[in-house]
């Protein structure tokens, strides 16, 4: 009997203090109502937006197509002019670069020529020294031979 009383007291206590089933039922009801209202409100908003887009397409599209066509032709002309100017600038840069390269090549040739002339001068001086030495040796031999000849002739 005590068990039954304890069980009944436990049931009464859980009903008085445990509000979860009631709260979850209320939450479900609130969510259901909110979703229904929100769904209707969003549906109305979407319909209004659809009408606005259709009206804008009907009114703005033909005039915008004409404007777009005019703007595209103008943009095309501007792009062609810009492209032509860019080509001219590029051509000038190529010419300047070629001129710079040509000038650098000329300077290199001048340096090479100057170095060649120095080397030739050095070689000339070397040959002149050897020639002078050879002439000196020959002169000495010739004078010795002359002396020897003079001795034999006497």
Phi and psi in radians as a Rosetta constraint file:
Dihedral C 1 N 2 CA 2 C 2 CIRCULARHARMONIC -1.095 0.35
Dihedral N 2 CA 2 C 2 N 3 CIRCULARHARMONIC -0.568 0.35
Dihedral C 2 N 3 CA 3 C 3 CIRCULARHARMONIC -1.180 0.35
Dihedral N 3 CA 3 C 3 N 4 CIRCULARHARMONIC -0.691 0.35
Dihedral C 3 N 4 CA 4 C 4 CIRCULARHARMONIC -1.133 0.35
Dihedral N 4 CA 4 C 4 N 5 CIRCULARHARMONIC -0.714 0.35
Dihedral C 4 N 5 CA 5 C 5 CIRCULARHARMONIC -1.147 0.35
Dihedral N 5 CA 5 C 5 N 6 CIRCULARHARMONIC -0.752 0.35
Dihedral C 5 N 6 CA 6 C 6 CIRCULARHARMONIC -1.097 0.35
Dihedral N 6 CA 6 C 6 N 7 CIRCULARHARMONIC -0.684 0.35
Dihedral C 6 N 7 CA 7 C 7 CIRCULARHARMONIC -1.166 0.35
Dihedral N 7 CA 7 C 7 N 8 CIRCULARHARMONIC -0.766 0.35
Dihedral C 7 N 8 CA 8 C 8 CIRCULARHARMONIC -1.106 0.35
Dihedral N 8 CA 8 C 8 N 9 CIRCULARHARMONIC -0.750 0.35
Dihedral C 8 N 9 CA 9 C 9 CIRCULARHARMONIC -1.093 0.35
Dihedral N 9 CA 9 C 9 N 10 CIRCULARHARMONIC -0.697 0.35
Dihedral C 9 N 10 CA 10 C 10 CIRCULARHARMONIC -1.114 0.35
Dihedral N 10 CA 10 C 10 N 11 CIRCULARHARMONIC -0.717 0.35
Dihedral C 10 N 11 CA 11 C 11 CIRCULARHARMONIC -1.148 0.35
Dihedral N 11 CA 11 C 11 N 12 CIRCULARHARMONIC -0.744 0.35
Dihedral C 11 N 12 CA 12 C 12 CIRCULARHARMONIC -1.113 0.35
Dihedral N 12 CA 12 C 12 N 13 CIRCULARHARMONIC -0.781 0.35
Dihedral C 12 N 13 CA 13 C 13 CIRCULARHARMONIC -1.080 0.35
Dihedral N 13 CA 13 C 13 N 14 CIRCULARHARMONIC -0.761 0.35
Dihedral C 13 N 14 CA 14 C 14 CIRCULARHARMONIC -1.152 0.35
Dihedral N 14 CA 14 C 14 N 15 CIRCULARHARMONIC -0.633 0.35
Dihedral C 14 N 15 CA 15 C 15 CIRCULARHARMONIC -1.214 0.35
Dihedral N 15 CA 15 C 15 N 16 CIRCULARHARMONIC -0.651 0.35
Dihedral C 15 N 16 CA 16 C 16 CIRCULARHARMONIC -1.304 0.35
Dihedral N 16 CA 16 C 16 N 17 CIRCULARHARMONIC -0.708 0.35
Dihedral C 16 N 17 CA 17 C 17 CIRCULARHARMONIC -1.728 0.35
Dihedral N 17 CA 17 C 17 N 18 CIRCULARHARMONIC -0.445 0.35
Dihedral C 17 N 18 CA 18 C 18 CIRCULARHARMONIC -1.717 0.35
Dihedral N 18 CA 18 C 18 N 19 CIRCULARHARMONIC 1.855 0.35
Dihedral C 18 N 19 CA 19 C 19 CIRCULARHARMONIC -1.797 0.35
Dihedral N 19 CA 19 C 19 N 20 CIRCULARHARMONIC 0.199 0.35
Dihedral C 19 N 20 CA 20 C 20 CIRCULARHARMONIC -1.021 0.35
Dihedral N 20 CA 20 C 20 N 21 CIRCULARHARMONIC -0.831 0.35
Dihedral C 20 N 21 CA 21 C 21 CIRCULARHARMONIC -1.074 0.35
Dihedral N 21 CA 21 C 21 N 22 CIRCULARHARMONIC -0.699 0.35
Dihedral C 21 N 22 CA 22 C 22 CIRCULARHARMONIC -1.177 0.35
Dihedral N 22 CA 22 C 22 N 23 CIRCULARHARMONIC -0.770 0.35
Dihedral C 22 N 23 CA 23 C 23 CIRCULARHARMONIC -1.137 0.35
Dihedral N 23 CA 23 C 23 N 24 CIRCULARHARMONIC -0.758 0.35
Dihedral C 23 N 24 CA 24 C 24 CIRCULARHARMONIC -1.123 0.35
Dihedral N 24 CA 24 C 24 N 25 CIRCULARHARMONIC -0.635 0.35
Dihedral C 24 N 25 CA 25 C 25 CIRCULARHARMONIC -1.128 0.35
Dihedral N 25 CA 25 C 25 N 26 CIRCULARHARMONIC -0.737 0.35
Dihedral C 25 N 26 CA 26 C 26 CIRCULARHARMONIC -1.123 0.35
Dihedral N 26 CA 26 C 26 N 27 CIRCULARHARMONIC -0.732 0.35
Dihedral C 26 N 27 CA 27 C 27 CIRCULARHARMONIC -1.095 0.35
Dihedral N 27 CA 27 C 27 N 28 CIRCULARHARMONIC -0.775 0.35
Dihedral C 27 N 28 CA 28 C 28 CIRCULARHARMONIC -1.045 0.35
Dihedral N 28 CA 28 C 28 N 29 CIRCULARHARMONIC -0.744 0.35
Dihedral C 28 N 29 CA 29 C 29 CIRCULARHARMONIC -1.110 0.35
Dihedral N 29 CA 29 C 29 N 30 CIRCULARHARMONIC -0.785 0.35
Dihedral C 29 N 30 CA 30 C 30 CIRCULARHARMONIC -1.087 0.35
Dihedral N 30 CA 30 C 30 N 31 CIRCULARHARMONIC -0.780 0.35
Dihedral C 30 N 31 CA 31 C 31 CIRCULARHARMONIC -1.101 0.35
Dihedral N 31 CA 31 C 31 N 32 CIRCULARHARMONIC -0.765 0.35
Dihedral C 31 N 32 CA 32 C 32 CIRCULARHARMONIC -1.046 0.35
Dihedral N 32 CA 32 C 32 N 33 CIRCULARHARMONIC -0.821 0.35
Dihedral C 32 N 33 CA 33 C 33 CIRCULARHARMONIC -1.084 0.35
Dihedral N 33 CA 33 C 33 N 34 CIRCULARHARMONIC -0.792 0.35
Dihedral C 33 N 34 CA 34 C 34 CIRCULARHARMONIC -1.068 0.35
Dihedral N 34 CA 34 C 34 N 35 CIRCULARHARMONIC -0.796 0.35
Dihedral C 34 N 35 CA 35 C 35 CIRCULARHARMONIC -1.101 0.35
Dihedral N 35 CA 35 C 35 N 36 CIRCULARHARMONIC -0.691 0.35
Dihedral C 35 N 36 CA 36 C 36 CIRCULARHARMONIC -1.130 0.35
Dihedral N 36 CA 36 C 36 N 37 CIRCULARHARMONIC -0.789 0.35
Dihedral C 36 N 37 CA 37 C 37 CIRCULARHARMONIC -1.164 0.35
Dihedral N 37 CA 37 C 37 N 38 CIRCULARHARMONIC -0.756 0.35
Dihedral C 37 N 38 CA 38 C 38 CIRCULARHARMONIC -1.125 0.35
Dihedral N 38 CA 38 C 38 N 39 CIRCULARHARMONIC -0.725 0.35
Dihedral C 38 N 39 CA 39 C 39 CIRCULARHARMONIC -1.038 0.35
Dihedral N 39 CA 39 C 39 N 40 CIRCULARHARMONIC -0.762 0.35
Dihedral C 39 N 40 CA 40 C 40 CIRCULARHARMONIC -1.171 0.35
Dihedral N 40 CA 40 C 40 N 41 CIRCULARHARMONIC -0.747 0.35
Dihedral C 40 N 41 CA 41 C 41 CIRCULARHARMONIC -1.111 0.35
Dihedral N 41 CA 41 C 41 N 42 CIRCULARHARMONIC -0.771 0.35
Dihedral C 41 N 42 CA 42 C 42 CIRCULARHARMONIC -1.162 0.35
Dihedral N 42 CA 42 C 42 N 43 CIRCULARHARMONIC -0.629 0.35
Dihedral C 42 N 43 CA 43 C 43 CIRCULARHARMONIC -1.109 0.35
Dihedral N 43 CA 43 C 43 N 44 CIRCULARHARMONIC -0.762 0.35
Dihedral C 43 N 44 CA 44 C 44 CIRCULARHARMONIC -1.102 0.35
Dihedral N 44 CA 44 C 44 N 45 CIRCULARHARMONIC -0.752 0.35
Dihedral C 44 N 45 CA 45 C 45 CIRCULARHARMONIC -1.067 0.35
Dihedral N 45 CA 45 C 45 N 46 CIRCULARHARMONIC -0.763 0.35
Dihedral C 45 N 46 CA 46 C 46 CIRCULARHARMONIC -1.129 0.35
Dihedral N 46 CA 46 C 46 N 47 CIRCULARHARMONIC -0.678 0.35
Dihedral C 46 N 47 CA 47 C 47 CIRCULARHARMONIC -1.128 0.35
Dihedral N 47 CA 47 C 47 N 48 CIRCULARHARMONIC -0.741 0.35
Dihedral C 47 N 48 CA 48 C 48 CIRCULARHARMONIC -1.092 0.35
Dihedral N 48 CA 48 C 48 N 49 CIRCULARHARMONIC -0.769 0.35
Dihedral C 48 N 49 CA 49 C 49 CIRCULARHARMONIC -1.089 0.35
Dihedral N 49 CA 49 C 49 N 50 CIRCULARHARMONIC -0.702 0.35
Dihedral C 49 N 50 CA 50 C 50 CIRCULARHARMONIC -1.094 0.35
Dihedral N 50 CA 50 C 50 N 51 CIRCULARHARMONIC -0.738 0.35
Dihedral C 50 N 51 CA 51 C 51 CIRCULARHARMONIC -1.094 0.35
Dihedral N 51 CA 51 C 51 N 52 CIRCULARHARMONIC -0.753 0.35
Dihedral C 51 N 52 CA 52 C 52 CIRCULARHARMONIC -1.111 0.35
Dihedral N 52 CA 52 C 52 N 53 CIRCULARHARMONIC -0.724 0.35
Dihedral C 52 N 53 CA 53 C 53 CIRCULARHARMONIC -1.145 0.35
Dihedral N 53 CA 53 C 53 N 54 CIRCULARHARMONIC -0.748 0.35
Dihedral C 53 N 54 CA 54 C 54 CIRCULARHARMONIC -1.090 0.35
Dihedral N 54 CA 54 C 54 N 55 CIRCULARHARMONIC -0.762 0.35
Dihedral C 54 N 55 CA 55 C 55 CIRCULARHARMONIC -1.094 0.35
Dihedral N 55 CA 55 C 55 N 56 CIRCULARHARMONIC -0.753 0.35
Dihedral C 55 N 56 CA 56 C 56 CIRCULARHARMONIC -1.110 0.35
Dihedral N 56 CA 56 C 56 N 57 CIRCULARHARMONIC -0.729 0.35
Dihedral C 56 N 57 CA 57 C 57 CIRCULARHARMONIC -1.092 0.35
Dihedral N 57 CA 57 C 57 N 58 CIRCULARHARMONIC -0.732 0.35
Dihedral C 57 N 58 CA 58 C 58 CIRCULARHARMONIC -1.182 0.35
Dihedral N 58 CA 58 C 58 N 59 CIRCULARHARMONIC -0.656 0.35
Dihedral C 58 N 59 CA 59 C 59 CIRCULARHARMONIC -1.521 0.35
Dihedral N 59 CA 59 C 59 N 60 CIRCULARHARMONIC -0.781 0.35
Dihedral C 59 N 60 CA 60 C 60 CIRCULARHARMONIC -1.541 0.35
Dihedral N 60 CA 60 C 60 N 61 CIRCULARHARMONIC -0.520 0.35
Dihedral C 60 N 61 CA 61 C 61 CIRCULARHARMONIC -1.035 0.35
Dihedral N 61 CA 61 C 61 N 62 CIRCULARHARMONIC -0.860 0.35
Dihedral C 61 N 62 CA 62 C 62 CIRCULARHARMONIC -1.087 0.35
Dihedral N 62 CA 62 C 62 N 63 CIRCULARHARMONIC -0.761 0.35
Dihedral C 62 N 63 CA 63 C 63 CIRCULARHARMONIC -1.201 0.35
Dihedral N 63 CA 63 C 63 N 64 CIRCULARHARMONIC -0.655 0.35
Dihedral C 63 N 64 CA 64 C 64 CIRCULARHARMONIC -1.165 0.35
Dihedral N 64 CA 64 C 64 N 65 CIRCULARHARMONIC -0.609 0.35
Dihedral C 64 N 65 CA 65 C 65 CIRCULARHARMONIC -1.105 0.35
Dihedral N 65 CA 65 C 65 N 66 CIRCULARHARMONIC -0.723 0.35
Dihedral C 65 N 66 CA 66 C 66 CIRCULARHARMONIC -1.142 0.35
Dihedral N 66 CA 66 C 66 N 67 CIRCULARHARMONIC -0.788 0.35
Dihedral C 66 N 67 CA 67 C 67 CIRCULARHARMONIC -1.099 0.35
Dihedral N 67 CA 67 C 67 N 68 CIRCULARHARMONIC -0.727 0.35
Dihedral C 67 N 68 CA 68 C 68 CIRCULARHARMONIC -1.075 0.35
Dihedral N 68 CA 68 C 68 N 69 CIRCULARHARMONIC -0.742 0.35
Dihedral C 68 N 69 CA 69 C 69 CIRCULARHARMONIC -1.076 0.35
Dihedral N 69 CA 69 C 69 N 70 CIRCULARHARMONIC -0.787 0.35
Dihedral C 69 N 70 CA 70 C 70 CIRCULARHARMONIC -1.118 0.35
Dihedral N 70 CA 70 C 70 N 71 CIRCULARHARMONIC -0.795 0.35
Dihedral C 70 N 71 CA 71 C 71 CIRCULARHARMONIC -1.105 0.35
Dihedral N 71 CA 71 C 71 N 72 CIRCULARHARMONIC -0.671 0.35
Dihedral C 71 N 72 CA 72 C 72 CIRCULARHARMONIC -1.131 0.35
Dihedral N 72 CA 72 C 72 N 73 CIRCULARHARMONIC -0.698 0.35
Dihedral C 72 N 73 CA 73 C 73 CIRCULARHARMONIC -1.163 0.35
Dihedral N 73 CA 73 C 73 N 74 CIRCULARHARMONIC -0.685 0.35
Dihedral C 73 N 74 CA 74 C 74 CIRCULARHARMONIC -1.148 0.35
Dihedral N 74 CA 74 C 74 N 75 CIRCULARHARMONIC -0.753 0.35
Dihedral C 74 N 75 CA 75 C 75 CIRCULARHARMONIC -1.096 0.35
Dihedral N 75 CA 75 C 75 N 76 CIRCULARHARMONIC -0.706 0.35
Dihedral C 75 N 76 CA 76 C 76 CIRCULARHARMONIC -1.064 0.35
Dihedral N 76 CA 76 C 76 N 77 CIRCULARHARMONIC -0.773 0.35
Dihedral C 76 N 77 CA 77 C 77 CIRCULARHARMONIC -1.087 0.35
Dihedral N 77 CA 77 C 77 N 78 CIRCULARHARMONIC -0.760 0.35
Dihedral C 77 N 78 CA 78 C 78 CIRCULARHARMONIC -1.114 0.35
Dihedral N 78 CA 78 C 78 N 79 CIRCULARHARMONIC -0.707 0.35
Dihedral C 78 N 79 CA 79 C 79 CIRCULARHARMONIC -1.130 0.35
Dihedral N 79 CA 79 C 79 N 80 CIRCULARHARMONIC -0.698 0.35
Dihedral C 79 N 80 CA 80 C 80 CIRCULARHARMONIC -1.094 0.35
Dihedral N 80 CA 80 C 80 N 81 CIRCULARHARMONIC -0.756 0.35
Dihedral C 80 N 81 CA 81 C 81 CIRCULARHARMONIC -1.105 0.35
Dihedral N 81 CA 81 C 81 N 82 CIRCULARHARMONIC -0.764 0.35
Dihedral C 81 N 82 CA 82 C 82 CIRCULARHARMONIC -1.119 0.35
Dihedral N 82 CA 82 C 82 N 83 CIRCULARHARMONIC -0.696 0.35
Dihedral C 82 N 83 CA 83 C 83 CIRCULARHARMONIC -1.122 0.35
Dihedral N 83 CA 83 C 83 N 84 CIRCULARHARMONIC -0.728 0.35
Dihedral C 83 N 84 CA 84 C 84 CIRCULARHARMONIC -1.089 0.35
Dihedral N 84 CA 84 C 84 N 85 CIRCULARHARMONIC -0.768 0.35
Dihedral C 84 N 85 CA 85 C 85 CIRCULARHARMONIC -1.121 0.35
Dihedral N 85 CA 85 C 85 N 86 CIRCULARHARMONIC -0.711 0.35
Dihedral C 85 N 86 CA 86 C 86 CIRCULARHARMONIC -1.114 0.35
Dihedral N 86 CA 86 C 86 N 87 CIRCULARHARMONIC -0.693 0.35
Dihedral C 86 N 87 CA 87 C 87 CIRCULARHARMONIC -1.107 0.35
Dihedral N 87 CA 87 C 87 N 88 CIRCULARHARMONIC -0.727 0.35
Dihedral C 87 N 88 CA 88 C 88 CIRCULARHARMONIC -1.109 0.35
Dihedral N 88 CA 88 C 88 N 89 CIRCULARHARMONIC -0.771 0.35
Dihedral C 88 N 89 CA 89 C 89 CIRCULARHARMONIC -1.083 0.35
Dihedral N 89 CA 89 C 89 N 90 CIRCULARHARMONIC -0.746 0.35
Dihedral C 89 N 90 CA 90 C 90 CIRCULARHARMONIC -1.101 0.35
Dihedral N 90 CA 90 C 90 N 91 CIRCULARHARMONIC -0.732 0.35
Dihedral C 90 N 91 CA 91 C 91 CIRCULARHARMONIC -1.094 0.35
Dihedral N 91 CA 91 C 91 N 92 CIRCULARHARMONIC -0.738 0.35
Dihedral C 91 N 92 CA 92 C 92 CIRCULARHARMONIC -1.084 0.35
Dihedral N 92 CA 92 C 92 N 93 CIRCULARHARMONIC -0.711 0.35
Dihedral C 92 N 93 CA 93 C 93 CIRCULARHARMONIC -1.118 0.35
Dihedral N 93 CA 93 C 93 N 94 CIRCULARHARMONIC -0.729 0.35
Dihedral C 93 N 94 CA 94 C 94 CIRCULARHARMONIC -1.094 0.35
Dihedral N 94 CA 94 C 94 N 95 CIRCULARHARMONIC -0.775 0.35
Dihedral C 94 N 95 CA 95 C 95 CIRCULARHARMONIC -1.098 0.35
Dihedral N 95 CA 95 C 95 N 96 CIRCULARHARMONIC -0.754 0.35
Dihedral C 95 N 96 CA 96 C 96 CIRCULARHARMONIC -1.114 0.35
Dihedral N 96 CA 96 C 96 N 97 CIRCULARHARMONIC -0.715 0.35
Dihedral C 96 N 97 CA 97 C 97 CIRCULARHARMONIC -1.149 0.35
Dihedral N 97 CA 97 C 97 N 98 CIRCULARHARMONIC -0.731 0.35
Dihedral C 97 N 98 CA 98 C 98 CIRCULARHARMONIC -1.132 0.35
Dihedral N 98 CA 98 C 98 N 99 CIRCULARHARMONIC -0.716 0.35
Dihedral C 98 N 99 CA 99 C 99 CIRCULARHARMONIC -1.090 0.35
Dihedral N 99 CA 99 C 99 N 100 CIRCULARHARMONIC -0.750 0.35
Dihedral C 99 N 100 CA 100 C 100 CIRCULARHARMONIC -1.110 0.35
Dihedral N 100 CA 100 C 100 N 101 CIRCULARHARMONIC -0.746 0.35
Dihedral C 100 N 101 CA 101 C 101 CIRCULARHARMONIC -1.141 0.35
Dihedral N 101 CA 101 C 101 N 102 CIRCULARHARMONIC -0.712 0.35
Dihedral C 101 N 102 CA 102 C 102 CIRCULARHARMONIC -1.112 0.35
Dihedral N 102 CA 102 C 102 N 103 CIRCULARHARMONIC -0.756 0.35
Dihedral C 102 N 103 CA 103 C 103 CIRCULARHARMONIC -1.088 0.35
Dihedral N 103 CA 103 C 103 N 104 CIRCULARHARMONIC -0.756 0.35
Dihedral C 103 N 104 CA 104 C 104 CIRCULARHARMONIC -1.105 0.35
Dihedral N 104 CA 104 C 104 N 105 CIRCULARHARMONIC -0.701 0.35
Dihedral C 104 N 105 CA 105 C 105 CIRCULARHARMONIC -1.129 0.35
Dihedral N 105 CA 105 C 105 N 106 CIRCULARHARMONIC -0.720 0.35
Dihedral C 105 N 106 CA 106 C 106 CIRCULARHARMONIC -1.082 0.35
Dihedral N 106 CA 106 C 106 N 107 CIRCULARHARMONIC -0.780 0.35
Dihedral C 106 N 107 CA 107 C 107 CIRCULARHARMONIC -1.059 0.35
Dihedral N 107 CA 107 C 107 N 108 CIRCULARHARMONIC -0.726 0.35
Dihedral C 107 N 108 CA 108 C 108 CIRCULARHARMONIC -1.099 0.35
Dihedral N 108 CA 108 C 108 N 109 CIRCULARHARMONIC -0.748 0.35
Dihedral C 108 N 109 CA 109 C 109 CIRCULARHARMONIC -1.097 0.35
Dihedral N 109 CA 109 C 109 N 110 CIRCULARHARMONIC -0.707 0.35
Dihedral C 109 N 110 CA 110 C 110 CIRCULARHARMONIC -1.088 0.35
Dihedral N 110 CA 110 C 110 N 111 CIRCULARHARMONIC -0.766 0.35
Dihedral C 110 N 111 CA 111 C 111 CIRCULARHARMONIC -1.091 0.35
Dihedral N 111 CA 111 C 111 N 112 CIRCULARHARMONIC -0.774 0.35
Dihedral C 111 N 112 CA 112 C 112 CIRCULARHARMONIC -1.076 0.35
Dihedral N 112 CA 112 C 112 N 113 CIRCULARHARMONIC -0.726 0.35
Dihedral C 112 N 113 CA 113 C 113 CIRCULARHARMONIC -1.117 0.35
Dihedral N 113 CA 113 C 113 N 114 CIRCULARHARMONIC -0.755 0.35
Dihedral C 113 N 114 CA 114 C 114 CIRCULARHARMONIC -1.095 0.35
Dihedral N 114 CA 114 C 114 N 115 CIRCULARHARMONIC -0.730 0.35
Dihedral C 114 N 115 CA 115 C 115 CIRCULARHARMONIC -1.134 0.35
Dihedral N 115 CA 115 C 115 N 116 CIRCULARHARMONIC -0.690 0.35
Dihedral C 115 N 116 CA 116 C 116 CIRCULARHARMONIC -1.085 0.35
Dihedral N 116 CA 116 C 116 N 117 CIRCULARHARMONIC -0.763 0.35
Dihedral C 116 N 117 CA 117 C 117 CIRCULARHARMONIC -1.121 0.35
Dihedral N 117 CA 117 C 117 N 118 CIRCULARHARMONIC -0.709 0.35
Dihedral C 117 N 118 CA 118 C 118 CIRCULARHARMONIC -1.077 0.35
Dihedral N 118 CA 118 C 118 N 119 CIRCULARHARMONIC -0.786 0.35
Dihedral C 118 N 119 CA 119 C 119 CIRCULARHARMONIC -1.089 0.35
Dihedral N 119 CA 119 C 119 N 120 CIRCULARHARMONIC -0.724 0.35
Dihedral C 119 N 120 CA 120 C 120 CIRCULARHARMONIC -1.121 0.35
Dihedral N 120 CA 120 C 120 N 121 CIRCULARHARMONIC -0.697 0.35
Dihedral C 120 N 121 CA 121 C 121 CIRCULARHARMONIC -1.105 0.35
Dihedral N 121 CA 121 C 121 N 122 CIRCULARHARMONIC -0.746 0.35
Dihedral C 121 N 122 CA 122 C 122 CIRCULARHARMONIC -1.101 0.35
Dihedral N 122 CA 122 C 122 N 123 CIRCULARHARMONIC -0.778 0.35
Dihedral C 122 N 123 CA 123 C 123 CIRCULARHARMONIC -1.121 0.35
Dihedral N 123 CA 123 C 123 N 124 CIRCULARHARMONIC -0.664 0.35
Dihedral C 123 N 124 CA 124 C 124 CIRCULARHARMONIC -1.090 0.35
Dihedral N 124 CA 124 C 124 N 125 CIRCULARHARMONIC -0.789 0.35
Dihedral C 124 N 125 CA 125 C 125 CIRCULARHARMONIC -1.099 0.35
Dihedral N 125 CA 125 C 125 N 126 CIRCULARHARMONIC -0.682 0.35
Dihedral C 125 N 126 CA 126 C 126 CIRCULARHARMONIC -1.118 0.35
Dihedral N 126 CA 126 C 126 N 127 CIRCULARHARMONIC -0.777 0.35
Dihedral C 126 N 127 CA 127 C 127 CIRCULARHARMONIC -1.135 0.35
Dihedral N 127 CA 127 C 127 N 128 CIRCULARHARMONIC -0.721 0.35
Dihedral C 127 N 128 CA 128 C 128 CIRCULARHARMONIC -1.057 0.35
Dihedral N 128 CA 128 C 128 N 129 CIRCULARHARMONIC -0.731 0.35
Dihedral C 128 N 129 CA 129 C 129 CIRCULARHARMONIC -1.096 0.35
Dihedral N 129 CA 129 C 129 N 130 CIRCULARHARMONIC -0.819 0.35
Dihedral C 129 N 130 CA 130 C 130 CIRCULARHARMONIC -1.075 0.35
Dihedral N 130 CA 130 C 130 N 131 CIRCULARHARMONIC -0.699 0.35
Dihedral C 130 N 131 CA 131 C 131 CIRCULARHARMONIC -1.115 0.35
Dihedral N 131 CA 131 C 131 N 132 CIRCULARHARMONIC -0.797 0.35
Dihedral C 131 N 132 CA 132 C 132 CIRCULARHARMONIC -1.090 0.35
Dihedral N 132 CA 132 C 132 N 133 CIRCULARHARMONIC -0.697 0.35
Dihedral C 132 N 133 CA 133 C 133 CIRCULARHARMONIC -1.127 0.35
Dihedral N 133 CA 133 C 133 N 134 CIRCULARHARMONIC -0.776 0.35
Dihedral C 133 N 134 CA 134 C 134 CIRCULARHARMONIC -1.131 0.35
Dihedral N 134 CA 134 C 134 N 135 CIRCULARHARMONIC -0.727 0.35
Dihedral C 134 N 135 CA 135 C 135 CIRCULARHARMONIC -1.094 0.35
Dihedral N 135 CA 135 C 135 N 136 CIRCULARHARMONIC -0.739 0.35
Dihedral C 135 N 136 CA 136 C 136 CIRCULARHARMONIC -1.072 0.35
Dihedral N 136 CA 136 C 136 N 137 CIRCULARHARMONIC -0.794 0.35
Dihedral C 136 N 137 CA 137 C 137 CIRCULARHARMONIC -1.103 0.35
Dihedral N 137 CA 137 C 137 N 138 CIRCULARHARMONIC -0.762 0.35
Dihedral C 137 N 138 CA 138 C 138 CIRCULARHARMONIC -1.127 0.35
Dihedral N 138 CA 138 C 138 N 139 CIRCULARHARMONIC -0.705 0.35
Dihedral C 138 N 139 CA 139 C 139 CIRCULARHARMONIC -1.077 0.35
Dihedral N 139 CA 139 C 139 N 140 CIRCULARHARMONIC -0.749 0.35
Dihedral C 139 N 140 CA 140 C 140 CIRCULARHARMONIC -1.102 0.35
Dihedral N 140 CA 140 C 140 N 141 CIRCULARHARMONIC -0.805 0.35
Dihedral C 140 N 141 CA 141 C 141 CIRCULARHARMONIC -1.097 0.35
Dihedral N 141 CA 141 C 141 N 142 CIRCULARHARMONIC -0.758 0.35
Dihedral C 141 N 142 CA 142 C 142 CIRCULARHARMONIC -1.082 0.35
Dihedral N 142 CA 142 C 142 N 143 CIRCULARHARMONIC -0.758 0.35
Dihedral C 142 N 143 CA 143 C 143 CIRCULARHARMONIC -1.168 0.35
Dihedral N 143 CA 143 C 143 N 144 CIRCULARHARMONIC -0.638 0.35
Dihedral C 143 N 144 CA 144 C 144 CIRCULARHARMONIC -1.124 0.35
Dihedral N 144 CA 144 C 144 N 145 CIRCULARHARMONIC -0.745 0.35
Dihedral C 144 N 145 CA 145 C 145 CIRCULARHARMONIC -1.138 0.35
Dihedral N 145 CA 145 C 145 N 146 CIRCULARHARMONIC -0.668 0.35
Dihedral C 145 N 146 CA 146 C 146 CIRCULARHARMONIC -1.083 0.35
Dihedral N 146 CA 146 C 146 N 147 CIRCULARHARMONIC -0.767 0.35
Dihedral C 146 N 147 CA 147 C 147 CIRCULARHARMONIC -1.084 0.35
Dihedral N 147 CA 147 C 147 N 148 CIRCULARHARMONIC -0.807 0.35
Dihedral C 147 N 148 CA 148 C 148 CIRCULARHARMONIC -1.069 0.35
Dihedral N 148 CA 148 C 148 N 149 CIRCULARHARMONIC -0.708 0.35
Dihedral C 148 N 149 CA 149 C 149 CIRCULARHARMONIC -1.164 0.35
Dihedral N 149 CA 149 C 149 N 150 CIRCULARHARMONIC -0.696 0.35
Dihedral C 149 N 150 CA 150 C 150 CIRCULARHARMONIC -1.144 0.35
Dihedral N 150 CA 150 C 150 N 151 CIRCULARHARMONIC -0.642 0.35
Dihedral C 150 N 151 CA 151 C 151 CIRCULARHARMONIC -1.181 0.35
Dihedral N 151 CA 151 C 151 N 152 CIRCULARHARMONIC -0.692 0.35
Dihedral C 151 N 152 CA 152 C 152 CIRCULARHARMONIC -1.277 0.35
Dihedral N 152 CA 152 C 152 N 153 CIRCULARHARMONIC -0.522 0.35
Dihedral C 152 N 153 CA 153 C 153 CIRCULARHARMONIC -1.318 0.35
Dihedral N 153 CA 153 C 153 N 154 CIRCULARHARMONIC -0.396 0.35
